[in-house]
Amino acid sequence: VRNATIEYNEISEVSYSGISLGWGWQKALNCMRENVVKGNYIHHYAKHMYDVAGIYTLSAQPKTLITENVVDSIYSPWYVHDPHHWFYLYTDEGSSFMMVQDNWCPAEKFLQNANGPGNTWQNNGPMVSEEIKARAGRRSR
């Protein structure tokens, strides 16, 4: 996707990741770029599958911004192959040129797996301000 904006949603009761953005498992530049994931409230995810995150990315996505989201409360199915392989934020293979900042979650449980260059991570975890946390989720329009 290019120039996609996913903002101010409440996402819950999903089988896998809350938001998944990207495709291709590579660091090479492609059509994906300039996406925004902002202000979403993601909770009760991974109801049936693991190797998962509240927000998951894949491949190079220059100028993509992931910010001011709240990720909390993952399911723990008894049958998963690795009950510890889940994350709040997960940039997977080739994820490159992204800014991941000011996302609240109750612990710093993140994975940056085989990422490409140019990712910036700052101020993610339980230290994010209550003001940011309070703004996440659905808004009346």
C-alpha positions as CSV (number, residue, x, y, z in Angstrom):
1,V,0.0,0.0,0.0
2,R,1.0,3.6,-0.6
3,N,-0.2,6.7,1.3
4,A,-2.6,4.6,3.4
5,T,-3.8,6.0,6.7
6,I,-5.1,3.7,9.4
7,E,-6.1,5.9,12.3
8,Y,-8.3,6.1,15.4
9,N,-9.8,2.6,15.2
10,E,-10.6,0.2,18.0
11,I,-9.5,-3.3,16.9
12,S,-10.2,-6.3,19.1
13,E,-11.3,-9.9,19.1
14,V,-9.2,-10.8,16.0
15,S,-7.6,-14.2,15.2
16,Y,-4.2,-12.8,14.3
17,S,-2.5,-9.4,14.3
18,G,-4.4,-6.2,15.0
19,I,-2.9,-4.3,12.1
20,S,-0.6,-5.9,9.4
21,L,1.1,-3.6,7.0
22,G,3.3,-4.7,4.1
23,W,4.2,-7.7,2.0
24,G,7.3,-9.2,0.4
25,W,9.9,-10.2,3.0
26,Q,12.6,-8.0,1.4
27,K,14.6,-4.8,2.0
28,A,14.3,-3.7,-1.7
29,L,12.3,-0.6,-2.3
30,N,8.9,-1.2,-3.8
31,C,5.6,0.6,-4.1
32,M,4.9,0.6,-0.4
33,R,5.6,3.9,1.3
34,E,4.4,6.9,3.2
35,N,1.8,5.0,5.3
36,V,0.5,6.2,8.6
37,V,-0.7,4.0,11.5
38,K,-1.8,6.4,14.2
39,G,-4.0,6.6,17.3
40,N,-5.4,3.0,17.2
41,Y,-6.5,1.1,20.2
42,I,-5.6,-2.6,19.7
43,H,-6.5,-5.2,22.3
44,H,-7.5,-8.8,22.6
45,Y,-5.7,-10.0,19.5
46,A,-4.1,-13.3,18.5
47,K,-7.2,-15.3,19.5
48,H,-6.2,-18.3,17.4
49,M,-2.7,-17.8,16.0
50,Y,0.8,-16.7,17.2
51,D,4.0,-15.3,15.6
52,V,1.9,-12.2,15.9
53,A,1.8,-8.5,17.1
54,G,-0.7,-5.8,17.7
55,I,1.0,-3.9,14.9
56,Y,3.1,-5.9,12.4
57,T,5.0,-4.7,9.4
58,L,6.9,-6.4,6.6
59,S,9.3,-5.1,3.9
60,A,10.6,-1.6,3.0
61,Q,8.1,1.2,3.5
62,P,9.9,4.6,3.3
63,K,8.5,7.5,5.3
64,T,6.0,5.2,7.1
65,L,4.9,6.4,10.5
66,I,3.6,4.3,13.4
67,T,2.7,6.5,16.3
68,E,0.4,7.2,19.2
69,N,-1.2,3.7,19.2
70,V,-2.2,1.7,22.3
71,V,-1.6,-2.1,22.2
72,D,-2.7,-4.2,25.1
73,S,-4.2,-7.6,26.1
74,I,-3.2,-10.5,23.9
75,Y,-4.9,-13.8,24.0
76,S,-2.9,-16.9,25.2
77,P,-4.4,-20.0,23.5
78,W,-3.2,-23.2,25.2
79,Y,-2.4,-24.8,21.8
80,V,0.2,-22.4,20.3
81,H,3.5,-23.8,19.4
82,D,5.6,-21.1,21.2
83,P,3.6,-19.2,23.8
84,H,6.3,-16.6,24.1
85,H,6.5,-15.6,20.4
86,W,4.1,-12.6,20.4
87,F,4.8,-8.9,20.5
88,Y,3.1,-5.6,20.9
89,L,5.1,-4.1,18.0
90,Y,6.9,-6.3,15.4
91,T,8.8,-5.1,12.4
92,D,9.6,-8.2,10.4
93,E,11.8,-9.1,7.5
94,G,12.9,-6.2,5.4
95,S,11.0,-3.6,7.3
96,S,12.9,-0.4,6.5
97,F,12.8,3.4,6.6
98,M,10.0,3.6,9.3
99,M,9.5,5.8,12.3
100,V,8.0,3.9,15.3
101,Q,7.4,6.3,18.1
102,D,5.1,7.2,21.1
103,N,3.2,3.9,21.1
104,W,1.9,2.8,24.5
105,C,1.9,-0.9,25.7
106,P,2.2,-2.3,29.2
107,A,5.7,-3.7,28.6
108,E,8.6,-3.3,26.1
109,K,7.9,-6.6,24.2
110,F,9.0,-5.7,20.7
111,L,10.7,-7.6,17.9
112,Q,12.8,-6.2,15.1
113,N,13.5,-9.3,13.0
114,A,15.9,-9.1,10.0
115,N,15.0,-5.4,9.4
116,G,16.6,-3.3,6.7
117,P,18.1,0.2,7.2
118,G,16.6,3.4,8.4
119,N,14.2,2.5,11.1
120,T,13.9,4.8,14.1
121,W,12.3,3.6,17.3
122,Q,11.8,6.0,20.2
123,N,9.6,6.3,23.3
124,N,7.6,3.1,23.0
125,G,6.3,1.2,26.0
126,P,4.7,2.0,29.3
127,M,6.5,5.3,29.7
128,V,4.3,6.9,26.9
129,S,2.2,9.8,28.2
130,E,-1.3,9.3,29.5
131,E,-2.5,12.0,27.0
132,I,-1.3,9.9,24.1
133,K,-2.9,6.8,25.6
134,A,-6.2,8.6,26.2
135,R,-6.5,9.8,22.5
136,A,-6.2,6.3,21.0
137,G,-9.2,4.5,19.6
138,R,-12.5,5.4,17.9
139,R,-13.6,9.0,17.7
140,S,-17.0,10.3,17.0
141,R,-17.0,12.3,13.8
